[in-house]
Amino acid sequence: MSAIEELLEANKGYAQSTQDGGRPMPPARHVASVACMDAPPAPREVPLADMGDAGSIDFLPFSDNEAAVRDDVEKSRGSQFIPDGASGSGYIYDVNTGQLATVLSAGT
């Protein structure tokens, strides 16, 4: 099982154990997470996740979450910080259910 598959499996358990995604709306701490990843060595798998309601954030509005995720994955594939051959995948986190929906699987 790949690291991404392990994360998706863990997300299923998380989503089943929480109500309403486990997060208040609007965010109680008023903090937006831009990105996070493990420290080097260079990643072999690069999952990118977008929040389901992120399009409602005033400073960065967009209406098509799937297109935004696809664009982000494509940009990451061209990044100097992502090694050639690293697999990229994209997901949308549903703030209401806590579930991740796959937009792009690794290698697509």
Secondary structure, 3 states (H helix, E strand, C coil): CCHHHHHHHHHHHHHHHCCHHHCCCCCCCCCCCCCCCCCCCCCCEEEEEEECCHHHCCCCCCCCHHHHHHHHHHHHHCCCCCCCCCEEEEEEECCCCCCEEEEECCCC
